[in-house]
Amino acid sequence: MNKFLVFLEQREGVVKKASIEIWNRVQGLVSAWPDSAVSGILAGPADIGQLNGLLAGKGVVYHADEECFGLYNQEAYARLIADTMKRDASTVLFFADSSLTRDLAPRLSVSLQASLLSGCLLFNQEGIAGSCFRPVYSGTALASFLPARQLTIYTILSRGMVEVTATESHIDFMTLQPQHVAVSDLFPVVRRIVMRKGQLDVAEATTIVAGGRGMGGAEGFALLDKLAALLGGAVGASRTAVDEGWRAHAEQIGQTGKTVAPALYFACGISGAVQHLAGIGSARIVVAINCDRDAPIFDVADYGIVGDVFVVLPKLIDELQEYLKKK
Ligand SMILES: Cc1cc2nc3c(=O)[nH]c(=O)nc-3n(C[C@H](O)[C@H](O)[C@H](O)COP(=O)(O)OP(=O)(O)OC[C@H]3O[C@@H](n4cnc5c(N)ncnc54)[C@H](O)[C@@H]3O)c2cc1C
């Protein structure tokens, strides 16, 4: 029997949409492999009522609700997951790709002697322990990878546009018995950075309005905040905008930032350097606004507007406000 474990990541007690999406995608795979079962592991205090109606399929979610798991600690999380995998005899572990799981997955892969396939986009439907596809060459191609070991860990990129709705489901929740988690002081909390209430994570957003040096400064991003609010999306940034201190690093998209896969991506005053494009290869529709008609961003854009962001964006916002008023 194939046993799959899905990690449900929470922050401040809120389970990430990307984790719920991965659970549902794994359930979709299981229906093609009848001899399979799915379990979940949720670490940290969280109201499980928030998951009602969101998790599809059948399975059990183990909830380690002790305070000591509230904040991410690599050592404690790795031990909890490894113990759960051993107890359940799980052979495949799924993570939604995030900065937390990019830190946690390599440690688990070493300690469990498991293959690690990170940043996967799609599974090859012919075998769950078989190949999966990952974007390569800055998202310009998909390559198929096959795990070498029996135990496999996948981190899966959120597709953003996948609707997270469960039709038929039967999920049991089981609170894990309190356990003493003695962690070393190798991972002290140095600084806590809390997102603004209601702020969307770019890695989970279906619409992203991103800005670069062309936004001219932190105040220029107010236009992007406004557009993102109207579209129900998140604001992203190029590395230049982050290095200049205009936006937080959590919003950086690209090779040294986050990889995103929104349905709609606006690149405003972003040149389209290869390191930026590395993060947006899976975006479905790219709209670029740039005053330089030769900017490389136009090579990957589905819609391009050659113009000054400070002229184009206010018009776009006005039109959108009018449209939303009439709707
Ligand atoms: C190892 C490494 C890793 C990197 N990782 C990343 C990464 O993760 N993410 C990332 O983004 N970059 C990354 N970079 C940096 C990358 O190479 C580029 O320098 C960066 O993406 C450029 O940011 P930008 O497009 O905002 O700025 P620029 O390249 O300076 O482009 C600004 C653009 O704005 C346009 N513009 C200016 N004014 C206006 C206006 N008023 N209206 C409209 N358009 C205007 C210009 O025509 C130009 O095209 C990395 C670089 C290295 C070496």
The ligand as a MOL file (V3000), in Angstrom:
LIG
                    3D

  0  0  0     0  0            999 V3000
M  V30 BEGIN CTAB
M  V30 COUNTS 53 58 0 0 0
M  V30 BEGIN ATOM
M  V30 1 C 22.5810 35.9060 -8.3140 0
M  V30 2 C 21.4870 36.8930 -8.6270 0
M  V30 3 C 20.2270 36.6440 -8.1620 0
M  V30 4 C 19.1920 37.5400 -8.4620 0
M  V30 5 N 17.9180 37.2700 -8.0010 0
M  V30 6 C 16.9120 38.1100 -8.3820 0
M  V30 7 C 15.5730 37.8340 -7.9860 0
M  V30 8 O 15.2730 36.8650 -7.2560 0
M  V30 9 N 14.5990 38.6690 -8.4070 0
M  V30 10 C 14.8620 39.7710 -9.1970 0
M  V30 11 O 13.9090 40.4900 -9.5510 0
M  V30 12 N 16.1260 40.0570 -9.5530 0
M  V30 13 C 17.1540 39.2730 -9.1460 0
M  V30 14 N 18.4300 39.6060 -9.5000 0
M  V30 15 C 18.6700 40.9340 -10.0900 0
M  V30 16 C 18.3990 41.0060 -11.5780 0
M  V30 17 O 19.5540 40.6320 -12.3040 0
M  V30 18 C 18.0210 42.4460 -11.9780 0
M  V30 19 O 19.0470 43.3070 -11.6010 0
M  V30 20 C 16.7140 42.9250 -11.3530 0
M  V30 21 O 15.6840 41.9780 -11.5650 0
M  V30 22 C 16.3240 44.2340 -12.0170 0
M  V30 23 O 15.2180 44.7600 -11.3400 0
M  V30 24 P 14.2660 45.7930 -12.0840 0
M  V30 25 O 13.6950 45.1450 -13.2850 0
M  V30 26 O 13.3230 46.3000 -11.0480 0
M  V30 27 O 15.2330 46.9980 -12.4240 0
M  V30 28 P 15.8760 47.4470 -13.8070 0
M  V30 29 O 16.5680 46.3430 -14.4850 0
M  V30 30 O 16.6550 48.6860 -13.5160 0
M  V30 31 O 14.6210 47.8010 -14.7180 0
M  V30 32 C 13.7450 48.8610 -14.4830 0
M  V30 33 C 12.7760 48.8980 -15.6450 0
M  V30 34 O 11.8070 49.8700 -15.3900 0
M  V30 35 C 11.5420 50.5760 -16.5940 0
M  V30 36 N 11.0680 51.9020 -16.2050 0
M  V30 37 C 11.7480 52.8930 -15.5870 0
M  V30 38 N 10.9280 53.9480 -15.3400 0
M  V30 39 C 9.7100 53.5840 -15.7840 0
M  V30 40 C 8.4470 54.2120 -15.8140 0
M  V30 41 N 8.2710 55.4380 -15.2620 0
M  V30 42 N 7.4110 53.5760 -16.3900 0
M  V30 43 C 7.5580 52.3450 -16.9280 0
M  V30 44 N 8.7300 51.6910 -16.9240 0
M  V30 45 C 9.7840 52.2920 -16.3590 0
M  V30 46 C 12.8610 50.5970 -17.3470 0
M  V30 47 O 12.6200 50.7470 -18.7420 0
M  V30 48 C 13.4220 49.2280 -16.9910 0
M  V30 49 O 13.0540 48.2680 -17.9590 0
M  V30 50 C 19.4620 38.7190 -9.2170 0
M  V30 51 C 20.7660 38.9490 -9.6840 0
M  V30 52 C 21.7510 38.0550 -9.3920 0
M  V30 53 C 23.1390 38.3240 -9.9200 0
M  V30 END ATOM
M  V30 BEGIN BOND
M  V30 1 1 1 2
M  V30 2 1 2 3
M  V30 3 2 2 52
M  V30 4 2 3 4
M  V30 5 1 4 5
M  V30 6 1 4 50
M  V30 7 2 5 6
M  V30 8 1 6 7
M  V30 9 1 6 13
M  V30 10 2 7 8
M  V30 11 1 7 9
M  V30 12 1 9 10
M  V30 13 2 10 11
M  V30 14 1 10 12
M  V30 15 2 12 13
M  V30 16 1 13 14
M  V30 17 1 14 15
M  V30 18 1 14 50
M  V30 19 1 15 16
M  V30 20 1 16 17
M  V30 21 1 16 18
M  V30 22 1 18 19
M  V30 23 1 18 20
M  V30 24 1 20 21
M  V30 25 1 20 22
M  V30 26 1 22 23
M  V30 27 1 23 24
M  V30 28 2 24 25
M  V30 29 1 24 26
M  V30 30 1 24 27
M  V30 31 1 27 28
M  V30 32 2 28 29
M  V30 33 1 28 30
M  V30 34 1 28 31
M  V30 35 1 31 32
M  V30 36 1 32 33
M  V30 37 1 33 34
M  V30 38 1 33 48
M  V30 39 1 34 35
M  V30 40 1 35 36
M  V30 41 1 35 46
M  V30 42 1 36 37
M  V30 43 1 36 45
M  V30 44 2 37 38
M  V30 45 1 38 39
M  V30 46 1 39 40
M  V30 47 2 39 45
M  V30 48 1 40 41
M  V30 49 2 40 42
M  V30 50 1 42 43
M  V30 51 2 43 44
M  V30 52 1 44 45
M  V30 53 1 46 47
M  V30 54 1 46 48
M  V30 55 1 48 49
M  V30 56 2 50 51
M  V30 57 1 51 52
M  V30 58 1 52 53
M  V30 END BOND
M  V30 END CTAB
M  END
